Amino acid sequence: MAYPQLDRIKLNIKPLSERPNKVNIERDHIPLTDKPKPFNSNANTILEKTVNRIKKARKNKKPVMLVFGAHSIKNGLSKIFIDLMNKGWITHLATNGAGIIHDWEFAFQGESSEDVKVNVTQGQFGIWHETGFFLNLAIIVGAYEGLGYGESVGAMIENEFLIIPPTEKLKLFAANNLDKDTDTAAAAIDLISTIEKFDLKPGKLSIPHPYKEYSIQRAAYRLKIPFTGHPMIGHDIIYTHPMNHGAAIGRTAQRDFLTYANQISDLDGGVYLSVGSAVMSPMIFEKSLSMSQNIAIQNGKHIDNHYMLIVDLAESTWNWSKDREPPMDNPAYYLRYCKTFSRMGGEMDYLSANNRDFLLYLKENLLT
């Protein structure tokens, strides 16, 4: 049975310029000269260990993965991320769909973070033209070009344009590749549908990003560091726009998941930093490690020497590194992300800290 669906064409989609925002990136970003607030002795021990493990991992050419929630972007920390990338400390970045959106909005208009309560009441939360139009279009074009979710957006920010191919070229490509490369052929057909639906003209579609110096995705794209996006259908405001295309989301996000998983497969001797991501980071990690372990075992190996630091605001006195998973009658058992990572072998620590102070500490103590 085909159930009725909401028709997004009926939405009153307003220009992004009409939306008041809570954060202005020029005004609110954290400068490189800022200092972290002091940590207690236990936190300092964990932080010193983390810095040493990162230095050892990079000396041995092993991965250092930084996986984070959207608040690290909203809190204006992009310059700190970029500095860590520029100095070669980070080999892979990953975030959720909201992280992708906030980073893009800062690059595009210098502002982000709307008032959710007010805008839901007014029937306007997330229903903004440019965010939905350009991000979805970048992903649809990126799916055809063989890019991942984060790379599609990073390329648009850096280049400040998207190339819209002629539909005749796309139709010929699809016809010639139906038997050889069905996935790319299907992506070409999706792009044809989008071009016709929105009457897009072939050629270069200019999309200025006057604040792109603040974009982590753009910096990763320029430095050729994987930046992977891990969205969930319906979680992000780009799903409210008629330009949204589920197949393109799936193609680019699956590519990013497998790129992320490939980095996990080399994590033995490496470092995994999970910052403010209670759901996305632990969920994609456990599946990726299981796949990687499966292949490693077939080759007579095992991934055991990985270090995981989980950073979030919740307090926890449980010694996750020593005692692993707590019993069910202990409140720490319900720190789900800690419980997940404690099952992942290797060595794990939990640090209760603000993402600002943690990342500033890394920048200050990871000297070139």
SVG drawing of the C-alpha trace seen along z (x, -y; Angstrom):
<svg xmlns="http://www.w3.org/2000/svg" viewBox="-2 -40 60 56">
<polyline fill="none" stroke="black" stroke-width="0.4" points="0.0,0.0 1.3,-3.5 0.6,-5.7 0.0,-9.5 3.1,-11.7 3.6,-15.3 4.1,-17.5 7.1,-19.7 6.2,-21.8 3.4,-23.3 5.9,-24.8 6.4,-28.5 10.2,-28.4 11.8,-31.7 15.2,-33.2 17.9,-32.4 18.7,-36.1 15.4,-36.6 16.3,-34.2 17.7,-35.6 20.7,-33.6 22.3,-33.2 25.9,-32.8 28.0,-35.2 31.2,-33.5 33.3,-36.6 32.2,-37.8 31.9,-34.5 34.7,-32.3 37.4,-31.1 40.7,-32.7 43.9,-30.7 45.3,-32.9 42.7,-31.7 43.7,-29.5 41.9,-26.6 40.5,-26.8 42.5,-24.8 41.7,-21.1 41.9,-19.0 44.7,-16.6 42.8,-13.5 41.9,-15.3 45.5,-16.5 46.7,-12.9 44.3,-11.8 45.1,-14.8 48.9,-14.3 48.4,-10.6 46.3,-11.6 48.9,-14.1 51.6,-11.5 49.5,-8.9 48.7,-11.3 52.4,-12.2 53.4,-8.5 50.6,-7.7 51.7,-10.4 55.3,-9.5 54.4,-6.0 52.1,-7.2 49.0,-5.9 45.6,-7.6 44.4,-10.2 40.6,-10.5 38.6,-13.4 34.9,-12.7 32.6,-15.4 29.0,-16.6 27.6,-19.9 28.2,-21.9 31.9,-22.0 31.0,-24.0 28.4,-26.1 30.8,-27.0 33.1,-28.7 36.0,-26.2 36.7,-26.0 40.0,-27.9 41.2,-25.3 40.2,-22.4 41.9,-24.0 45.1,-24.6 45.3,-21.0 44.8,-19.9 47.4,-22.3 50.0,-21.0 49.3,-17.4 47.9,-16.1 44.5,-15.0 44.1,-12.4 40.3,-12.1 37.3,-14.2 33.8,-13.1 30.5,-14.7 26.8,-14.4 24.4,-16.1 24.0,-19.1 27.7,-19.7 27.8,-19.8 25.0,-22.4 26.4,-24.7 29.8,-24.7 28.3,-25.5 26.0,-28.3 29.0,-30.0 30.9,-29.8 27.9,-31.1 26.5,-33.8 28.7,-34.1 25.9,-33.1 24.1,-30.0 21.9,-28.6 18.3,-29.6 15.8,-29.7 14.2,-26.3 11.4,-26.9 10.2,-30.2 10.5,-28.9 8.7,-25.6 5.8,-27.6 5.7,-29.7 6.0,-26.7 9.3,-28.0 12.1,-25.9 14.5,-24.6 12.4,-25.8 15.0,-28.1 15.8,-28.2 19.5,-28.5 20.5,-25.9 18.1,-23.3 18.7,-24.2 22.5,-24.5 23.4,-21.7 21.0,-19.2 22.2,-20.2 25.8,-19.9 25.1,-16.3 23.2,-15.4 26.0,-16.7 28.6,-15.1 26.8,-11.7 27.2,-11.9 30.8,-13.0 31.6,-10.1 32.2,-12.3 31.2,-11.6 28.8,-13.7 31.4,-15.9 33.6,-16.2 30.7,-17.3 30.0,-20.2 33.7,-21.0 34.3,-21.2 31.3,-23.6 32.6,-25.9 36.2,-25.9 35.3,-26.3 32.3,-28.6 30.4,-27.0 28.7,-23.8 28.9,-22.5 25.5,-21.6 26.1,-19.3 23.8,-19.4 21.0,-16.9 21.9,-15.5 25.3,-14.6 23.9,-13.0 21.3,-11.0 24.1,-9.6 26.3,-8.8 23.4,-7.0 22.6,-5.0 26.2,-4.0 26.8,-2.9 23.6,-1.1 25.4,2.3 28.9,1.2 28.4,-1.3 24.7,-1.2 25.2,-3.2 26.8,-6.2 24.3,-5.8 21.5,-6.0 23.1,-9.1 23.2,-10.7 19.5,-10.0 18.8,-11.6 20.7,-14.7 18.7,-14.9 15.5,-14.7 16.7,-17.5 17.8,-19.7 14.4,-19.4 12.4,-19.8 14.1,-23.0 14.8,-24.3 18.6,-24.5 20.7,-25.9 23.8,-24.0 27.2,-25.4 28.8,-27.0 26.4,-27.9 28.1,-30.6 27.7,-30.2 29.9,-32.8 31.1,-31.8 32.6,-35.0 33.4,-33.4 34.9,-30.2 38.1,-30.8 36.0,-29.5 35.0,-26.3 36.4,-23.0 35.0,-21.1 36.7,-23.5 40.1,-23.2 39.9,-19.4 39.1,-19.5 42.1,-21.7 44.4,-19.6 43.0,-16.3 42.1,-15.1 38.9,-12.9 36.0,-14.8 33.0,-12.4 29.4,-13.2 27.2,-10.7 23.5,-11.9 20.3,-10.2 17.2,-10.6 14.9,-13.2 17.3,-14.5 18.5,-17.6 16.8,-20.8 17.9,-20.0 15.1,-17.3 12.5,-20.0 13.4,-21.3 11.9,-19.9 15.5,-19.7 16.2,-17.0 16.9,-13.6 17.1,-10.5 19.1,-8.4 21.8,-11.1 22.0,-11.3 22.4,-7.5 25.1,-7.3 27.3,-10.0 26.7,-9.0 27.5,-5.3 30.7,-6.4 31.6,-8.4 30.8,-5.5 33.1,-3.1 35.8,-5.8 35.5,-6.2 35.5,-2.4 38.7,-2.1 40.4,-4.5 39.2,-2.4 40.8,0.7 44.2,-1.0 43.5,-2.2 45.8,0.3 48.4,-2.0 46.2,-5.1 44.0,-7.4 40.3,-8.0 38.9,-11.2 35.1,-11.3 34.1,-14.8 30.5,-15.6 28.8,-12.9 26.6,-10.7 25.0,-8.7 26.6,-9.1 30.3,-8.4 29.8,-5.3 27.3,-3.7 29.5,-4.1 32.6,-3.1 31.3,0.2 30.1,1.4 33.3,0.2 35.6,1.9 33.6,5.1 34.0,5.1 37.7,4.2 38.3,6.9 36.6,9.4 39.0,8.7 42.0,8.5 41.3,11.9 41.1,13.4 44.7,12.1 45.9,13.5 45.9,10.1 43.8,8.3 43.2,4.6 44.1,4.2 46.4,1.2 44.0,-1.7 43.5,-4.5 40.0,-6.1 39.3,-9.3 35.7,-10.1 35.0,-13.8 31.6,-15.0 30.1,-17.2 28.4,-14.5 30.2,-13.7 31.4,-10.2 33.5,-8.8 33.7,-5.4 37.1,-4.2 36.3,-3.2 39.9,-2.4 40.4,-0.1 37.0,1.4 35.4,1.4 31.6,1.7 29.8,0.9 27.0,3.0 23.4,2.1 22.7,0.6 25.4,-2.0 24.3,-5.3 27.5,-5.2 26.0,-2.2 23.6,-4.6 26.3,-6.8 25.6,-4.9 28.4,-6.2 31.0,-5.3 29.4,-1.8 29.7,-1.3 33.4,-2.4 34.3,-0.4 33.4,2.7 35.6,1.8 38.9,3.3 42.1,1.2 42.3,-1.4 39.6,-4.0 39.4,-7.0 36.5,-9.3 37.1,-13.1 34.3,-15.3 35.2,-18.6 33.9,-21.5 34.9,-20.9 36.4,-24.4 38.8,-23.7 39.7,-20.2 40.5,-21.4 42.5,-24.4 44.5,-22.1 45.4,-19.9 46.4,-22.9 48.5,-24.3 50.3,-21.0 50.7,-19.5 53.6,-21.6 55.2,-21.1"/>
</svg>
